[in-house]
Every structure is written in C-alpha cells, then in structure tokens.
Amino acid sequence: MPSVEVAKKLAYTFGITLDYLVDDTGKIIEIKDKVMLERLIELEGLEQGEKKTIVNVIDSLLRDAKARQTYATQS
C-alpha cells in the first residue's frame, strides 16, 4: 500500500486526481508489484515531456493488448 505522498506523486505523474486512485472505501489502491511501483516513482523524476511520451507509449501498448484479448475471446 503506497503512502499518501507516493499516491499524490502517482496522481500528479499520470495527470489524474488523487481520488481517482482511491477505491469506494476511501483506501488508496494497493500496488502489489513492487518493481512496477519503483518504475512509477522513477517516472515521477522525469521531465514532463518525457513522462508524457512514456505514458503515451504505455497507453498504446495497453490498448493493443486489450484489443488482442478481446479478439482472442471472440474467436
């Protein structure tokens, strides 16, 4: 479970509000993959333009992966 400070940094990095990271119970969403959390924290230290480029690449890869999953379940 990330601290509130880390959650704030993540929200800022991804251009979302802190409440977006909080579930219905008011608890901060738990990031279980420690390596992924380290990557997110490292991303926070980058310049805004670099962060945006990386997030755009991640978004594209996620969209492609979801499309492949959807296609695979329909076949």
C-alpha positions as CSV (number, residue, x, y, z in Angstrom):
1,M,0.0,0.0,0.0
2,P,1.7,3.2,-1.1
3,S,1.9,6.1,1.3
4,V,-0.3,9.2,0.7
5,E,2.8,11.1,-0.5
6,V,3.6,8.4,-3.1
7,A,-0.1,8.2,-4.2
8,K,-0.1,12.0,-4.7
9,K,3.1,11.8,-6.8
10,L,1.5,9.0,-8.9
11,A,-1.7,11.0,-9.4
12,Y,0.4,14.0,-10.4
13,T,2.6,11.9,-12.8
14,F,-0.4,10.5,-14.6
15,G,-2.4,13.7,-14.6
16,I,-5.2,12.3,-12.5
17,T,-6.8,13.3,-9.2
18,L,-5.8,11.6,-6.0
19,D,-9.4,10.4,-5.5
20,Y,-9.1,8.5,-8.8
21,L,-6.6,6.3,-7.1
22,V,-8.9,5.7,-4.1
23,D,-11.4,2.9,-4.1
24,D,-15.0,3.1,-2.8
25,T,-13.9,2.5,0.7
26,G,-11.6,5.5,0.7
27,K,-8.5,3.4,0.8
28,I,-5.6,4.0,-1.6
29,I,-5.5,1.4,-4.3
30,E,-2.7,-1.1,-3.4
31,I,0.1,-1.5,-5.9
32,K,1.2,-5.0,-5.3
33,D,4.0,-5.2,-7.9
34,K,7.0,-3.6,-6.1
35,V,9.0,-3.4,-9.4
36,M,6.1,-1.5,-11.1
37,L,5.8,0.8,-8.1
38,E,9.6,1.6,-8.3
39,R,9.1,2.3,-12.0
40,L,6.3,4.7,-11.3
41,I,8.3,6.5,-8.7
42,E,11.3,6.7,-11.1
43,L,8.9,8.1,-13.8
44,E,8.0,10.9,-11.3
45,G,11.6,12.2,-11.5
46,L,11.5,12.7,-15.3
47,E,10.8,15.9,-17.1
48,Q,7.1,16.4,-18.0
49,G,7.6,15.9,-21.8
50,E,9.5,12.6,-21.2
51,K,6.7,11.4,-18.8
52,K,4.1,12.2,-21.4
53,T,5.9,10.3,-24.1
54,I,6.3,7.2,-21.8
55,V,2.7,7.3,-20.7
56,N,1.6,7.6,-24.4
57,V,3.6,4.5,-25.3
58,I,2.2,2.6,-22.3
59,D,-1.3,3.6,-23.3
60,S,-0.7,2.4,-26.8
61,L,0.6,-0.9,-25.7
62,L,-2.2,-1.4,-23.2
63,R,-4.8,-0.6,-25.9
64,D,-3.2,-3.2,-28.2
65,A,-3.1,-5.8,-25.5
66,K,-6.8,-5.2,-24.7
67,A,-7.7,-5.5,-28.4
68,R,-5.8,-8.8,-28.7
69,Q,-7.5,-10.1,-25.6
70,T,-10.9,-9.1,-26.9
71,Y,-10.2,-10.6,-30.3
72,A,-8.9,-13.9,-28.7
73,T,-12.1,-14.3,-26.6
74,Q,-14.3,-13.7,-29.6
75,S,-12.6,-16.3,-31.7
